[in-house]
Amino acid sequence: MRFRAAAEKSSSSMTGNNFWLKKIEISVSEAEKRTGRNAMNMQETYTAYLIETRSVEHADGQSVLTDSLWRRYSEFELLRNYLLVYYPHVVVPPLPEKRAEFVWHKLSADNMDPDFVERRRIGLENFLLRVASHPVLCRDKIFYLFLTQEGNWKETVNETGFQLKADSRLKALNATFRVKNPDKRFTELRQYSDELQSVISHLLRVRARVADRLYGVYKVHGNYGRVFSEWSAIEKEMGDGLQSAGHHMDVYASSIDDILEDEEHYADQLKEYLFYAEALRAVCRKHELMQYDLETAAQDLASKKQQCEELATGTVRTFSLKGMTTKLFGQETPEQREARIKVLEEQINEGEQQLKSKNLEGREFVKNAWADIERFKEQKNRDLKEALISYAVMQISMCKKGIQVWTNAKECFSKM
């Protein structure tokens, strides 16, 4: 129930910004363990998640349930991969982790563990709400079908051919190292994403270590409780006071499990922005690819113009295989030279149009990408501020309970 309340709070903070969420409610209400056959026809165990969409608009005073279907985590991955390809200028919301990372040692890292599955259910619901509240992504037809079409949805996505449009990692890496005039804003954004990932990773590791120590401290109180209870059995006058003090210690010690489970919710909020760092880098990589294509097209156009000028004037300013061939086998005839000039002029005209188109495309990408990055920054500042404040409040409440336990124990001892 604590996890569900957290998810409802997260969803309520998103509904104010988008017309789509005002018309339909989205929730991932259940998780179910299933067994089936994979693509290799081998039996596997997996978790399916129930997505429910409910109309907010009322007909005759009644809310209408529009749809309900089950999805696997791999289908959420397919949806996100599609969005990354078709909306390269968007900081696409990340999915929750597939396997637990940065966990304290007493918590299970098994992806089938009920607590982990519940936290991932909340993360998947948060992902859908992020997409539905995005001004661009929410209008996508594939996203709508993901929520409403259970059968043949994968086939519909694959028919878009998005895999063929995806940029290869090798091509992206090549562009990163070979682009000559990178945009300073995107260079700084990449550096920021690296720093964001580093800082949050360090924070999560520290939290895991602190959780281990905190767990030990609380369990020491359990030892106090056992000792006081055993001691009370051999004392006549102090027996009641020792037994009461032991009870307070036992209650305090047993509360740590619930506390650390609640802490995992705040850790998951930090992890979301840990994974957002990669989404920022994806936008940077796309811009580098576009800039590299633009520079390559400009270089190719300049080369063709130089070739055309050399043919027209009969002077060769740079070494070329064609120039060496001419020296070895003689000059071209005027007709041959005119034909080559004509071909080059056509290629130059085509190249100029392509360069103009790439320039317009690049400017449009930068405009849209930077608008979405600014939207992301506002969202990040708001979410992380709220999460860290809530975490601090929880820590203060936990400390107050510790003080109260020892105050109660002191009163028990004073009455002996």
C-alpha positions in Angstrom: 0.0 0.0 0.0 2.9 2.4 0.7 4.2 1.8 -2.9 0.7 2.4 -4.4 0.3 5.7 -2.5 3.7 6.9 -3.8 2.6 6.0 -7.3 -0.7 7.9 -7.0 1.2 11.0 -5.7 3.6 10.8 -8.7 0.7 10.5 -11.2 -1.2 13.4 -9.6 1.8 15.7 -10.2 1.7 15.0 -14.0 -1.9 15.4 -14.8 -2.0 19.2 -14.7 0.1 19.7 -17.8 -1.5 17.7 -20.5 -5.0 17.4 -22.1 -4.6 13.7 -22.7 -4.2 12.8 -19.0 -7.3 15.0 -18.3 -9.3 12.7 -20.6 -8.0 9.3 -19.6 -6.5 7.7 -16.5 -3.6 5.3 -16.9 -2.4 2.8 -14.3 -0.3 -0.3 -14.1 -2.5 -1.9 -11.4 -1.1 -5.5 -11.1 1.9 -7.7 -11.7 1.6 -11.4 -12.4 4.2 -14.1 -12.6 3.7 -16.3 -15.7 5.4 -19.2 -17.6 5.6 -19.4 -21.3 7.7 -20.1 -24.4 10.3 -17.6 -25.7 11.4 -17.0 -29.3 13.8 -20.0 -29.0 10.8 -22.2 -28.0 12.3 -22.6 -24.5 10.2 -22.4 -21.4 10.7 -19.2 -19.3 9.3 -17.5 -16.4 8.4 -13.8 -16.7 6.3 -11.0 -15.2 3.3 -9.5 -16.9 1.8 -6.2 -16.0 -1.9 -5.2 -16.2 -2.4 -1.8 -17.8 -5.8 -0.2 -17.1 -7.1 2.9 -18.9 -10.2 4.6 -17.7 -12.1 7.5 -19.3 -12.2 10.6 -17.1 -15.1 12.1 -19.1 -18.5 11.0 -17.6 -21.5 9.7 -19.5 -24.7 9.8 -17.5 -22.7 10.4 -14.4 -20.7 7.1 -14.8 -17.0 6.7 -15.4 -16.4 4.3 -18.3 -13.6 1.7 -18.2 -12.1 1.9 -21.7 -9.6 -0.9 -21.7 -7.5 -3.4 -19.8 -4.6 -5.5 -21.1 -1.4 -7.2 -20.1 2.1 -6.3 -21.2 5.6 -7.7 -20.6 8.6 -5.6 -19.7 10.1 -6.4 -23.2 7.0 -4.7 -24.8 7.7 -1.6 -22.8 11.3 -1.7 -24.1 10.0 -2.1 -27.6 7.8 1.0 -27.2 10.7 3.1 -25.8 13.1 2.0 -28.6 10.4 3.0 -31.2 10.1 6.5 -29.5 13.8 7.0 -29.4 14.0 6.4 -33.2 11.0 8.5 -34.2 11.5 11.4 -31.7 15.3 11.8 -31.6 15.0 15.4 -30.4 13.0 14.3 -27.3 14.5 13.3 -23.9 12.5 10.1 -23.9 11.6 9.0 -20.3 13.6 6.0 -19.1 12.2 2.6 -18.0 12.8 1.3 -14.5 15.7 -1.0 -14.1 15.3 -4.6 -15.3 17.4 -5.9 -12.4 18.0 -4.2 -9.1 21.2 -2.1 -8.7 22.6 -0.1 -5.8 20.7 -2.2 -3.2 21.7 -2.7 0.4 22.8 -6.3 1.0 19.7 -7.4 2.9 17.5 -6.6 0.0 17.0 -9.2 -2.7 18.4 -8.4 -6.2 16.3 -11.1 -7.8 14.1 -9.6 -10.5 11.3 -12.0 -9.5 11.3 -10.8 -5.8 7.8 -9.5 -5.0 9.1 -6.2 -3.5 11.3 -5.6 -6.6 8.4 -6.5 -8.9 6.1 -4.0 -7.1 8.6 -1.2 -7.3 9.1 -2.0 -11.0 5.3 -1.9 -11.5 5.3 1.6 -10.1 8.3 2.5 -12.3 6.4 1.3 -15.4 3.3 3.2 -14.5 5.5 6.3 -14.0 7.0 5.7 -17.5 3.5 5.6 -19.1 2.5 8.8 -17.2 5.7 10.6 -18.3 5.0 9.7 -22.0 1.3 10.6 -21.7 2.1 14.0 -20.1 4.7 14.8 -22.8 3.3 17.4 -25.4 4.7 15.4 -28.3 5.0 11.8 -27.3 1.4 11.7 -26.0 0.0 12.1 -29.6 1.8 9.1 -31.0 -0.4 6.5 -32.5 1.8 3.5 -31.5 1.7 4.7 -27.9 -2.1 4.8 -28.0 -2.2 1.3 -29.5 0.2 0.1 -26.8 -2.5 1.1 -24.2 -5.5 -0.2 -26.2 -4.5 -3.0 -28.7 -3.4 -6.2 -27.1 -3.2 -8.5 -30.1 -0.7 -7.8 -33.0 0.7 -4.7 -31.3 4.3 -5.9 -31.9 3.6 -6.5 -35.5 2.2 -3.0 -35.8 5.4 -1.5 -34.3 7.7 -3.6 -36.5 5.7 -2.6 -39.6 6.8 1.0 -39.0 10.3 -0.1 -39.9 11.8 1.9 -37.0 14.7 -0.6 -36.6 16.0 0.3 -40.1 15.9 4.0 -39.2 17.9 3.4 -36.0 21.5 4.8 -36.1 24.2 2.3 -35.4 26.4 2.8 -32.4 29.5 2.6 -34.6 28.2 5.4 -36.8 27.4 7.5 -33.7 30.8 6.9 -32.3 32.5 7.8 -35.6 30.5 11.1 -35.7 31.5 11.9 -32.1 35.2 11.8 -32.9 35.2 13.2 -36.4 32.8 16.1 -36.2 34.8 19.3 -36.7 32.5 22.0 -35.4 30.4 20.6 -32.5 27.7 22.8 -31.0 29.0 24.1 -27.6 25.6 23.7 -26.0 25.3 20.0 -26.8 28.9 19.4 -25.8 28.2 21.0 -22.4 24.9 19.0 -22.2 26.9 15.7 -22.7 29.3 16.8 -20.0 26.4 17.6 -17.7 24.7 14.2 -18.3 28.0 12.4 -17.5 28.3 14.4 -14.2 24.6 13.8 -13.4 25.1 10.1 -13.8 28.3 10.1 -11.7 26.8 12.2 -8.9 23.6 10.1 -8.6 25.6 6.8 -8.8 27.8 8.0 -6.0 24.8 9.1 -3.9 23.0 5.7 -4.4 26.2 3.8 -3.4 26.5 6.0 -0.2 22.8 5.4 0.6 23.3 1.6 0.2 26.2 1.7 2.7 24.3 3.9 5.1 21.3 1.5 4.9 23.6 -1.4 5.8 24.9 0.4 8.9 21.4 1.6 9.9 20.2 -2.0 9.6 22.9 -3.0 12.1 22.1 -0.3 14.5 18.4 -1.2 14.6 19.1 -4.9 15.1 21.3 -4.0 18.0 18.2 -2.6 19.6 16.6 -6.0 19.1 19.5 -7.4 21.1 18.7 -4.9 23.9 15.1 -6.0 23.8 16.0 -9.7 24.2 18.4 -9.0 27.0 15.9 -6.8 28.9 13.2 -9.4 28.5 15.4 -12.2 29.8 16.6 -10.0 32.6 13.0 -9.1 33.6 12.4 -12.8 34.3 14.9 -12.9 37.2 14.0 -9.6 38.7 11.0 -9.1 41.0 10.9 -5.3 41.6 12.4 -4.2 38.3 10.8 -6.9 36.2 7.9 -4.8 34.8 10.1 -1.9 33.9 12.7 -4.1 32.1 10.0 -5.9 30.2 8.4 -2.6 29.1 11.8 -1.3 28.0 12.5 -4.5 26.1 9.1 -4.2 24.3 10.0 -0.6 23.1 13.3 -1.9 21.8 11.8 -4.8 20.0 9.2 -2.6 18.3 11.9 -0.1 17.3 14.2 -2.9 15.9 11.4 -4.5 13.8 10.5 -1.1 12.2 13.8 -1.0 10.2 12.5 -3.4 7.5 9.6 -1.1 6.6 11.8 2.0 6.8 14.3 0.6 4.3 11.6 -0.6 2.0 10.2 3.0 2.0 13.7 4.3 1.3 13.8 2.2 -1.9 11.0 4.3 -3.3 13.2 7.4 -3.0 16.1 5.5 -4.4 14.0 4.6 -7.4 13.2 8.2 -8.0 16.9 9.0 -8.1 17.5 6.0 -10.4 15.0 7.4 -12.9 17.3 10.5 -13.3 20.3 8.2 -13.4 18.8 6.6 -16.5 17.6 10.0 -17.8 21.3 10.8 -18.2 21.6 8.3 -21.0 18.4 9.8 -22.6 20.2 13.2 -22.7 23.3 11.6 -24.3 21.0 10.0 -26.9 19.9 13.5 -28.0 23.5 14.7 -28.1 24.5 11.7 -30.2 21.8 12.4 -32.7 22.9 16.0 -33.0 26.5 15.0 -33.6 25.3 12.6 -36.3 23.4 15.4 -38.0 26.3 17.8 -37.7 28.7 15.2 -39.1 26.4 14.5 -42.1 26.1 18.3 -42.7 29.9 18.7 -42.6 30.4 15.8 -44.9 27.9 17.1 -47.4 29.5 20.6 -47.3 33.0 19.1 -47.8 31.7 17.0 -50.7 30.0 20.0 -52.3 33.2 22.1 -52.0 35.2 19.3 -53.6 32.8 19.1 -56.6 32.9 22.9 -57.1 36.7 22.7 -57.1 36.7 19.9 -59.7 34.3 21.9 -61.8 36.5 25.0 -61.6 39.6 23.1 -62.5 37.9 21.5 -65.5 36.6 24.9 -66.6 40.0 26.7 -66.3 42.2 23.8 -67.1 44.3 24.2 -63.9 44.8 21.6 -61.3 45.4 23.0 -57.8 45.5 19.7 -55.8 46.9 16.2 -56.5 44.3 13.8 -57.7 44.2 10.4 -59.4 42.3 11.9 -62.3 45.0 14.5 -62.8 47.7 11.9 -62.7 45.8 9.8 -65.3 45.5 12.8 -67.6 49.3 13.4 -67.5 49.9 9.7 -68.3 47.3 9.2 -71.0 46.8 12.7 -72.4 44.3 15.4 -72.2 40.5 14.9 -72.5 38.7 16.2 -75.6 36.6 19.4 -75.2 33.5 17.3 -75.6 34.5 15.0 -72.8 35.4 17.9 -70.6 32.1 19.6 -71.3 30.2 16.4 -70.5 32.0 16.1 -67.2 31.4 19.8 -66.3 27.7 19.3 -67.0 27.5 16.2 -64.8 29.4 18.1 -62.0 27.1 21.1 -62.3 24.1 18.8 -61.9 25.7 17.2 -58.9 26.5 20.6 -57.4 22.9 21.8 -57.8 21.7 18.6 -56.1 24.4 19.0 -53.4 23.4 22.6 -52.7 19.8 21.6 -52.3 20.8 18.7 -50.0 23.0 21.0 -47.9 20.2 23.6 -47.6 17.8 20.8 -46.6 20.3 19.5 -44.0 20.8 23.0 -42.6 17.1 23.5 -42.2 16.7 20.1 -40.6 19.6 20.8 -38.3 18.2 24.1 -37.2 14.8 22.6 -36.6 16.3 19.7 -34.6 18.2 22.2 -32.4 15.1 24.3 -31.8 12.9 21.4 -30.9 15.6 19.5 -28.9 16.5 22.6 -26.8 12.9 23.3 -26.1 12.5 19.7 -24.8 15.7 19.9 -22.8 14.5 23.1 -21.1 11.2 21.3 -20.3 13.2 18.3 -18.9 15.3 20.6 -16.7 12.2 22.1 -15.1 10.8 18.7 -14.5 14.1 17.4 -13.1 14.5 20.3 -10.7 11.0 20.0 -9.4 11.1 16.2 -9.0 14.5 15.9 -7.4 13.7 18.8 -5.0 10.5 17.1 -3.9 12.2 13.7 -3.6 15.1 14.9 -1.5 12.8 17.0 0.8 10.6 14.0 1.3 13.6 11.8 2.0 14.9 14.3 4.6 11.4 14.5 6.2 11.4 10.7 6.4 14.8 10.7 8.1 13.8 13.3 10.6 10.7 11.3 11.4 12.8 8.2 11.9 15.2 10.0 14.2 12.3 11.4 16.3 11.0 7.8 16.7 14.4 6.7 17.9 14.4 9.6 20.5 10.9 8.6 21.6 12.0 5.0 22.1 14.8 5.9 24.4 12.6 8.5 26.2 10.1 5.7 26.8 12.8 3.4 27.9 14.2 6.1 30.3 10.8 6.4 31.8 10.6 2.7 32.3 14.0 2.7 34.1 13.0 5.7 36.2 9.9 3.9 37.5 11.9 0.9 38.8 
